[in-house]
Amino acid sequence: MLSGIIVWGGVGLLLDRWWGTRFVALIGVLLGLTVAIYLVVVKYGALPPAEGPGRTGSTRGGRRSPTRTQKGQR
């Protein structure tokens, strides 16, 4: 991630010196940060959704628990 910020910030800095401006380096740093975060998400994937407190109908081992019936019925 750091290399993306440094490379694109450097490109922005060089363009700033060539064009005589002062804002392109900031745009380069932000672009490098954005692309670096995007590439990390693409490579490793987004976080899976957290399991809520609701019941899923399965036990810890992943097997389904037996259905519960009223007393005396099968």
C-alpha positions as CSV (number, residue, x, y, z in Angstrom):
1,M,0.0,0.0,0.0
2,L,2.8,2.3,0.8
3,S,4.5,1.9,-2.5
4,G,1.3,3.0,-4.3
5,I,1.1,6.2,-2.3
6,I,4.8,6.9,-2.9
7,V,4.7,6.2,-6.6
8,W,1.6,8.1,-7.5
9,G,2.5,10.9,-5.0
10,G,5.8,11.2,-6.8
11,V,4.1,11.3,-10.2
12,G,1.9,14.0,-8.9
13,L,4.9,15.9,-7.5
14,L,6.7,15.7,-10.8
15,L,3.6,17.0,-12.6
16,D,3.3,19.8,-10.1
17,R,6.8,20.9,-10.8
18,W,6.4,20.6,-14.5
19,W,3.0,22.5,-14.7
20,G,3.8,24.9,-11.8
21,T,0.8,23.9,-9.7
22,R,0.5,22.8,-6.1
23,F,-2.5,20.4,-5.9
24,V,-1.6,17.5,-8.3
25,A,0.6,15.8,-5.7
26,L,-2.3,15.5,-3.3
27,I,-4.4,14.0,-6.1
28,G,-1.6,11.5,-6.8
29,V,-1.4,10.5,-3.1
30,L,-5.2,10.0,-2.9
31,L,-5.2,8.1,-6.2
32,G,-2.4,5.8,-5.0
33,L,-4.1,5.2,-1.7
34,T,-7.4,4.4,-3.4
35,V,-5.9,2.0,-5.9
36,A,-3.8,0.3,-3.2
37,I,-6.9,-0.3,-1.1
38,Y,-8.9,-1.6,-4.1
39,L,-6.1,-4.1,-5.0
40,V,-6.0,-5.4,-1.4
41,V,-9.7,-6.0,-1.4
42,V,-9.6,-7.7,-4.8
43,K,-6.7,-10.0,-3.8
44,Y,-8.0,-11.0,-0.3
45,G,-11.7,-10.4,-0.7
46,A,-14.0,-8.4,1.4
47,L,-14.8,-9.5,5.0
48,P,-17.6,-12.0,5.3
49,P,-20.8,-10.7,7.0
50,A,-20.8,-11.2,10.7
51,E,-23.2,-13.9,12.1
52,G,-26.0,-12.3,14.0
53,P,-27.4,-13.5,17.3
54,G,-30.2,-15.3,15.5
55,R,-30.5,-19.1,15.5
56,T,-29.3,-20.8,12.4
57,G,-30.8,-24.3,13.1
58,S,-27.4,-26.1,13.1
59,T,-25.1,-27.2,15.9
60,R,-21.5,-26.1,16.4
61,G,-20.2,-29.0,14.3
62,G,-22.4,-27.9,11.4
63,R,-24.9,-30.8,11.7
64,R,-28.5,-30.0,11.8
65,S,-30.1,-30.3,15.2
66,P,-33.1,-32.7,15.5
67,T,-36.5,-30.9,15.1
68,R,-38.3,-30.3,18.3
69,T,-41.8,-31.6,18.7
70,Q,-44.4,-31.2,21.4
71,K,-44.2,-33.6,24.3
72,G,-45.4,-37.1,23.5
73,Q,-45.3,-36.7,19.7
74,R,-42.6,-38.0,17.4
